[in-house]
Amino acid sequence: MNAEINTKKEHWDYIFKVFPFVDLPFNILIIYLSNNWLITLAFVVLFPIVATSTIYLSQKKNFQPGYWIMGINGLLFIPFMYYSGPNSPTWLNLIVITIGSSFMFNNPRIGQYIIAFWSFCIGGFFYYMGASMEYSIMITFVILGFVILFSRAFAYMQLQQVRIAEKNKEIELKQKDITDSINYAKRIQYAVLPHEETIYRSIPLSFIYYKPKDIVSGDFFWFHEINKDEFILVCADCTGHGVPGAFMTVIGSNLLNQIVIDNKVTSPSKILSELDNLVSVTLKQDKERLQGVQDGMDLSIIKVNKSINECIITSAKRPVILFRNKEMTEYKGSKFSIGGMRSGNKHFEEINIKYNEDDVLYMYTDGYTDQFGEYKGKKYSSKRLKEFFLAMHQDTASNQKSKLDIEFNGWMSTQEQVDDILVMGIRF
């Protein structure tokens, strides 16, 4: 149904945009050489009116317009030739009418036969009106020549359409295979990531707003409950997005499992130092710099001890925002990323804070702030996000998550999402 609508739209565009400009020089010549230029002008205006009206009705009543255009204008063509006279090349207009309308046939070959038949009729009619035998034969064979040219051109177009259709089908199959593979990769990535429900059980007053740009994401979150009072939470942004970013999230998540769960390292600064070293080793960023992958990740990590109301913050180029009594404090953390090009020793500082009840903490990647909006093509910006945190931080966790989504979609509007998004919020 959609293909049929698109075809009719193409016909409509053809009549309105192409037809008047193509036949304009022919009509000027026809009117100039006619015996009665007023009647000839009236017919010249009438032909496109018939065509456009027929196209309009064909869209409303769902029928093929080509036969009707050729039939009605074909009948009008007889008095048109008669009043214009043998000196006016009205047959030029016939070529425009017939070939143009035959594009709209279910079977264009029928249109070719009709045009061939008309060529002999037009040649004979011109001879009847007093044109010479040579001129009448010339008209007949010129129109036949256009029929042959049109037939070959149309046959070539059909051949190209078949080839394009075959290529499109091949591309669709490959696209389906790629999409299926990425969808399966998404299942693997979600299996590697911690379940959000696990985090919510340990931190009831929290939310995770996770919105990949593509099917899989280059942002990831990680969680480990050390004991009933202590837990570690990570908000990470890997280099890139899509499949390359997703590979990095799997590497990062597995390395955190190795460092914290297997090796029992729970100091946030030591975790980041170990993670930095292991990412460099895993991606061969030290010994084989030319061949190694110089990617990495920016992340923030917090360790919370609920028994003593202590929160230790350490970050690699990602800020952590804390609200207390409607006042905001920003902890920017280290200027170093995890992995990537090494430039001397990296130091990750631990920031130890005593939190109060109802303090709210936010961690986020740069996808939200870097999103371009429809209004003047500006980025959302960190400043605007902090102001939005301030406006909503006293709301419930679920409402905050919903508001973030509404705000983001409203800002993005018709623009494309530019990066993966991860925003995490905790109320102590």
C-alpha positions as CSV (number, residue, x, y, z in Angstrom):
1,M,0.0,0.0,0.0
2,N,2.8,2.4,0.9
3,A,4.6,1.6,-2.3
4,E,1.5,2.3,-4.3
5,I,1.1,5.7,-2.5
6,N,4.7,6.6,-3.2
7,T,4.3,5.7,-6.9
8,K,1.3,8.0,-7.2
9,K,3.2,10.7,-5.4
10,E,6.0,10.3,-8.0
11,H,3.5,10.6,-10.8
12,W,2.0,13.7,-9.2
13,D,5.4,15.3,-8.8
14,Y,6.2,14.4,-12.4
15,I,3.1,16.3,-13.7
16,F,3.6,19.4,-11.6
17,K,7.4,19.7,-11.7
18,V,8.7,18.2,-14.9
19,F,5.9,18.3,-17.5
20,P,5.3,22.1,-17.8
21,F,9.0,22.9,-18.1
22,V,9.8,20.1,-20.6
23,D,7.0,21.0,-23.1
24,L,7.3,24.8,-22.8
25,P,9.6,25.4,-25.8
26,F,7.6,23.0,-27.9
27,N,4.4,24.8,-27.1
28,I,5.9,28.2,-27.9
29,L,6.9,26.9,-31.4
30,I,3.5,25.3,-31.9
31,I,1.6,28.5,-31.1
32,Y,4.0,30.7,-33.2
33,L,3.5,28.5,-36.3
34,S,-0.3,27.8,-35.9
35,N,-3.1,29.1,-38.1
36,N,-5.2,30.1,-35.0
37,W,-2.9,30.9,-32.1
38,L,-5.8,31.6,-29.7
39,I,-7.4,28.2,-30.1
40,T,-3.9,26.6,-30.1
41,L,-3.1,28.4,-26.8
42,A,-6.3,27.2,-25.3
43,F,-5.5,23.6,-26.1
44,V,-2.0,23.9,-24.9
45,V,-3.3,25.0,-21.5
46,L,-6.1,22.3,-21.6
47,F,-3.7,19.4,-22.0
48,P,-1.9,19.7,-18.7
49,I,-5.2,20.5,-16.9
50,V,-6.5,17.2,-18.1
51,A,-3.4,15.4,-17.0
52,T,-3.3,16.9,-13.5
53,S,-7.0,16.4,-13.0
54,T,-6.7,12.8,-14.0
55,I,-3.8,12.3,-11.7
56,Y,-5.7,13.9,-8.8
57,L,-8.8,11.6,-9.4
58,S,-6.6,8.5,-9.8
59,Q,-5.3,9.2,-6.3
60,K,-8.8,9.5,-4.9
61,K,-10.4,6.6,-6.9
62,N,-7.4,4.4,-7.1
63,F,-7.0,3.7,-10.9
64,Q,-4.2,3.9,-13.4
65,P,-4.2,7.4,-14.9
66,G,-2.0,6.8,-18.0
67,Y,-4.8,5.3,-20.2
68,W,-7.2,8.1,-19.4
69,I,-4.7,10.9,-19.9
70,M,-3.7,9.4,-23.3
71,G,-7.4,8.7,-24.3
72,I,-8.8,12.1,-23.4
73,N,-5.9,14.2,-24.6
74,G,-5.8,12.0,-27.7
75,L,-9.3,12.9,-28.6
76,L,-8.6,16.6,-27.9
77,F,-5.5,16.3,-30.1
78,I,-7.6,15.9,-33.3
79,P,-9.2,19.4,-33.2
80,F,-6.0,20.7,-31.8
81,M,-4.2,19.7,-35.0
82,Y,-7.0,20.8,-37.3
83,Y,-7.1,24.4,-36.0
84,S,-3.4,24.7,-35.7
85,G,-2.8,23.7,-39.3
86,P,-0.2,21.7,-41.1
87,N,2.6,24.2,-40.6
88,S,2.4,23.9,-36.8
89,P,4.5,21.0,-35.4
90,T,1.7,19.8,-33.1
91,W,3.1,16.3,-33.3
92,L,5.8,17.5,-30.9
93,N,3.1,18.0,-28.3
94,L,1.8,14.5,-29.0
95,I,5.2,13.0,-28.2
96,V,5.2,14.8,-24.8
97,I,1.6,13.7,-24.0
98,T,1.9,10.0,-25.1
99,I,5.3,9.2,-23.8
100,G,4.7,11.0,-20.6
101,S,1.4,9.3,-19.9
102,S,2.7,5.8,-20.9
103,F,5.0,6.0,-17.9
104,M,1.9,5.5,-15.8
105,F,0.7,2.3,-17.5
106,N,0.6,-1.0,-15.7
107,N,2.1,-2.4,-18.9
108,P,4.2,0.3,-20.7
109,R,4.5,-1.9,-23.8
110,I,0.8,-1.3,-24.5
111,G,1.6,2.4,-24.5
112,Q,4.3,1.9,-27.0
113,Y,1.9,0.1,-29.4
114,I,-0.6,2.9,-29.0
115,I,2.0,5.6,-29.8
116,A,3.2,3.6,-32.8
117,F,-0.4,3.4,-34.1
118,W,-0.9,7.2,-33.4
119,S,2.3,8.0,-35.5
120,F,0.7,6.6,-38.6
121,C,-2.6,8.3,-37.9
122,I,-0.9,11.7,-37.3
123,G,1.2,11.4,-40.5
124,G,-2.0,10.6,-42.5
125,F,-3.9,13.5,-40.8
126,F,-1.2,16.0,-41.7
127,Y,-1.2,14.8,-45.3
128,Y,-5.0,15.2,-45.3
129,M,-4.7,18.8,-44.1
130,G,-2.4,19.6,-47.0
131,A,1.1,18.8,-45.8
132,S,3.5,17.2,-48.4
133,M,4.0,13.5,-48.6
134,E,7.6,13.9,-47.4
135,Y,6.6,16.0,-44.4
136,S,3.9,13.5,-43.4
137,I,6.2,10.5,-43.7
138,M,8.9,12.4,-41.7
139,I,6.4,13.1,-38.9
140,T,5.4,9.4,-38.9
141,F,9.0,8.2,-38.6
142,V,10.1,10.8,-36.1
143,I,7.3,9.7,-33.7
144,L,8.2,6.0,-34.4
145,G,11.8,6.9,-33.6
146,F,10.8,8.3,-30.3
147,V,8.9,5.1,-29.6
148,I,12.0,3.0,-30.3
149,L,14.2,5.3,-28.2
150,F,11.6,5.2,-25.4
151,S,11.3,1.4,-25.6
152,R,15.1,0.9,-25.3
153,A,15.4,3.5,-22.5
154,F,12.6,1.9,-20.6
155,A,13.9,-1.6,-21.1
156,Y,17.3,-0.4,-19.7
157,M,15.6,1.3,-16.8
158,Q,13.7,-1.9,-16.0
159,L,17.0,-3.9,-16.1
160,Q,18.6,-1.4,-13.7
161,Q,15.6,-1.6,-11.4
162,V,15.9,-5.4,-11.3
163,R,19.6,-5.1,-10.5
164,I,18.9,-2.5,-7.8
165,A,16.2,-4.6,-6.3
166,E,18.6,-7.6,-6.1
167,K,21.3,-5.4,-4.5
168,N,18.7,-4.0,-2.1
169,K,17.6,-7.5,-1.1
170,E,21.2,-8.5,-0.6
171,I,21.9,-5.5,1.6
172,E,18.7,-6.1,3.6
173,L,19.8,-9.7,4.3
174,K,23.3,-8.5,5.3
175,Q,21.7,-5.8,7.5
176,K,19.5,-8.4,9.1
177,D,22.5,-10.6,9.9
178,I,24.4,-7.7,11.3
179,T,21.4,-6.5,13.4
180,D,20.8,-10.0,14.7
181,S,24.4,-10.3,15.7
182,I,24.3,-6.9,17.5
183,N,21.1,-7.9,19.2
184,Y,22.8,-11.0,20.5
185,A,25.7,-8.9,21.6
186,K,23.3,-6.8,23.5
187,R,22.1,-9.9,25.4
188,I,25.7,-10.7,26.2
189,Q,26.4,-7.2,27.4
190,Y,23.3,-7.1,29.6
191,A,24.4,-10.5,31.0
192,V,27.8,-9.0,32.0
193,L,26.3,-5.9,33.6
194,P,24.8,-6.2,37.1
195,H,21.0,-6.4,37.3
196,E,19.4,-3.1,38.2
197,E,17.1,-4.9,40.6
198,T,20.2,-6.1,42.5
199,I,21.3,-2.5,42.9
200,Y,17.9,-1.3,43.9
201,R,17.6,-4.0,46.6
202,S,20.9,-2.8,48.2
203,I,20.2,0.9,47.5
204,P,16.4,1.4,47.5
205,L,16.5,5.1,47.0
206,S,18.4,5.1,43.8
207,F,17.8,5.1,40.0
208,I,19.8,4.2,36.8
209,Y,18.9,6.1,33.6
210,Y,20.6,4.0,30.9
211,K,20.0,4.9,27.2
212,P,22.3,3.5,24.6
213,K,22.8,5.4,21.4
214,D,22.8,2.2,19.4
215,I,21.6,-1.3,20.3
216,V,24.7,-1.9,22.5
217,S,26.4,0.8,24.6
218,G,29.8,2.1,25.4
219,D,28.6,3.3,28.9
220,F,28.3,0.8,31.7
221,F,27.6,0.6,35.4
222,W,29.1,-1.8,37.9
223,F,28.1,-2.8,41.4
224,H,29.5,-5.0,44.2
225,E,28.2,-5.4,47.7
226,I,31.2,-6.0,50.0
227,N,29.0,-6.8,53.0
228,K,25.6,-5.8,54.3
229,D,26.9,-2.3,55.1
230,E,29.4,-1.6,52.3
231,F,29.1,-1.4,48.5
232,I,31.0,-0.1,45.5
233,L,29.2,1.6,42.6
234,V,30.8,2.6,39.3
235,C,29.6,4.8,36.5
236,A,31.8,4.4,33.4
237,D,32.0,5.9,29.9
238,C,34.2,3.9,27.5
239,T,35.8,5.3,24.3
240,G,33.3,5.2,21.4
241,H,29.8,3.7,21.3
242,G,28.1,0.9,19.5
243,V,30.0,-2.4,19.1
244,P,33.5,-1.0,19.7
245,G,32.3,0.7,22.9
246,A,30.5,-2.5,24.0
247,F,33.7,-4.5,23.7
248,M,35.3,-2.0,26.1
249,T,32.4,-2.3,28.6
250,V,32.9,-6.0,28.7
251,I,36.6,-5.6,29.3
252,G,36.1,-3.0,31.9
253,S,33.4,-5.0,33.8
254,N,35.4,-8.2,33.8
255,L,38.6,-6.3,35.0
256,L,36.6,-4.8,37.8
257,N,35.3,-8.3,38.8
258,Q,39.0,-9.5,38.8
259,I,40.2,-6.5,40.9
260,V,37.5,-6.2,43.5
261,I,35.9,-9.6,43.7
262,D,38.8,-11.9,43.0
263,N,41.7,-9.8,44.3
264,K,39.7,-8.2,47.2
265,V,40.8,-4.7,46.4
266,T,38.2,-2.3,47.8
267,S,40.0,1.0,48.0
268,P,38.6,3.2,45.2
269,S,41.9,4.8,44.3
270,K,43.7,1.4,44.2
271,I,40.8,0.0,42.1
272,L,41.3,2.7,39.5
273,S,45.1,2.3,39.5
274,E,44.8,-1.4,39.1
275,L,42.1,-1.0,36.4
276,D,44.4,1.5,34.5
277,N,47.3,-1.0,34.5
278,L,45.2,-3.9,33.5
279,V,43.4,-2.0,30.7
280,S,46.9,-1.0,29.3
281,V,48.1,-4.6,29.5
282,T,44.9,-6.1,28.0
283,L,44.9,-3.7,25.1
284,K,48.8,-3.8,24.7
285,Q,49.1,0.0,25.2
286,D,52.6,-0.1,26.6
287,K,54.7,-2.5,24.7
288,E,53.1,-2.3,21.3
289,R,51.8,1.2,21.2
290,L,51.7,1.3,17.4
291,Q,49.7,-1.9,17.2
292,G,47.8,-1.5,20.4
293,V,44.4,0.0,20.9
294,Q,44.7,3.4,22.5
295,D,41.2,3.4,23.9
296,G,40.2,3.7,27.5
297,M,37.4,4.9,29.8
298,D,36.4,7.8,32.0
299,L,34.6,6.8,35.2
300,S,33.6,7.7,38.7
301,I,33.5,5.2,41.6
302,I,32.1,5.5,45.1
303,K,32.5,3.3,48.1
304,V,29.7,3.6,50.7
305,N,29.8,2.5,54.3
306,K,26.2,2.7,55.6
307,S,27.2,1.9,59.2
308,I,29.3,5.1,59.6
309,N,27.6,7.2,56.9
310,E,30.9,7.4,54.9
311,C,31.2,7.8,51.1
312,I,34.6,7.7,49.4
313,I,34.7,9.3,45.9
314,T,37.4,8.7,43.3
315,S,37.0,9.5,39.6
316,A,38.8,9.5,36.3
317,K,37.7,12.7,34.5
318,R,34.0,12.3,35.5
319,P,32.4,14.6,38.1
320,V,30.3,13.5,41.0
321,I,27.6,15.9,42.2
322,L,26.3,16.0,45.8
323,F,23.3,18.0,47.0
324,R,22.9,18.8,50.7
325,N,20.2,21.1,52.0
326,K,19.6,22.3,48.4
327,E,23.2,23.3,48.0
328,M,25.4,21.6,45.4
329,T,29.0,20.4,45.7
330,E,30.9,19.1,42.7
331,Y,33.8,16.7,43.0
332,K,35.8,16.7,39.8
333,G,38.3,14.1,40.7
334,S,41.4,13.2,38.6
335,K,42.3,14.6,35.2
336,F,43.5,11.2,34.1
337,S,41.5,8.7,32.1
338,I,41.8,4.9,32.5
339,G,43.9,3.4,29.8
340,G,44.7,5.2,26.6
341,M,48.0,7.1,25.9
342,R,50.2,7.0,29.0
343,S,51.8,10.3,30.1
344,G,53.7,9.6,33.3
345,N,52.3,8.3,36.6
346,K,48.6,8.6,37.2
347,H,47.3,9.6,40.6
348,F,43.7,9.0,41.6
349,E,42.7,10.9,44.7
350,E,40.2,9.7,47.3
351,I,37.7,12.2,48.6
352,N,36.2,11.1,51.9
353,I,32.9,12.6,52.9
354,K,30.4,12.1,55.7
355,Y,27.0,12.1,54.3
356,N,23.7,13.1,56.0
357,E,20.3,11.6,55.6
358,D,18.5,12.8,52.5
359,D,21.8,13.8,50.8
360,V,21.6,13.1,47.1
361,L,24.5,12.1,44.9
362,Y,24.7,11.9,41.1
363,M,27.2,10.3,38.7
364,Y,26.8,10.6,35.0
365,T,28.6,10.2,31.6
366,D,28.9,12.9,29.0
367,G,26.2,11.6,26.7
368,Y,23.4,13.6,28.3
369,T,25.4,16.9,28.4
370,D,26.8,16.5,24.9
371,Q,23.3,16.0,23.3
372,F,22.5,18.6,20.6
373,G,19.0,20.0,20.8
374,E,16.7,21.3,18.1
375,Y,16.9,24.8,19.5
376,K,19.8,26.5,17.7
377,G,21.7,23.2,17.6
378,K,23.2,23.8,21.1
379,K,24.5,21.1,23.5
380,Y,22.5,20.4,26.6
381,S,25.7,21.3,28.7
382,S,26.8,20.4,32.2
383,K,25.5,23.7,33.6
384,R,22.0,22.9,32.4
385,L,22.1,19.4,33.8
386,K,23.3,20.6,37.2
387,E,20.4,23.1,37.3
388,F,18.0,20.3,36.4
389,F,19.5,18.1,39.2
390,L,18.9,21.0,41.6
391,A,15.3,21.4,40.5
392,M,14.4,17.7,40.8
393,H,16.8,16.2,43.5
394,Q,14.1,16.3,46.3
395,D,11.8,14.1,44.2
396,T,11.5,10.3,44.4
397,A,14.1,8.2,42.5
398,S,11.5,6.8,40.0
399,N,10.2,10.3,39.3
400,Q,13.7,11.6,38.8
401,K,14.4,8.9,36.3
402,S,11.1,9.7,34.4
403,K,11.9,13.5,34.4
404,L,15.4,12.9,33.0
405,D,13.9,10.9,30.2
406,I,11.2,13.5,29.4
407,E,13.8,16.3,29.6
408,F,16.2,14.5,27.3
409,N,13.6,13.6,24.7
410,G,12.2,17.1,24.8
411,W,15.6,18.7,24.3
412,M,16.7,16.2,21.6
413,S,13.4,16.6,19.7
414,T,14.0,15.6,16.1
415,Q,17.8,15.5,16.4
416,E,19.7,12.2,16.5
417,Q,21.1,10.9,19.8
418,V,24.8,11.6,19.7
419,D,26.2,9.3,22.4
420,D,25.3,6.7,25.0
421,I,23.7,8.0,28.2
422,L,24.1,6.9,31.8
423,V,22.9,8.9,34.8
424,M,22.9,7.4,38.3
425,G,21.3,8.9,41.4
426,I,21.4,7.9,45.1
427,R,19.6,9.3,48.1
428,F,21.4,8.4,51.3
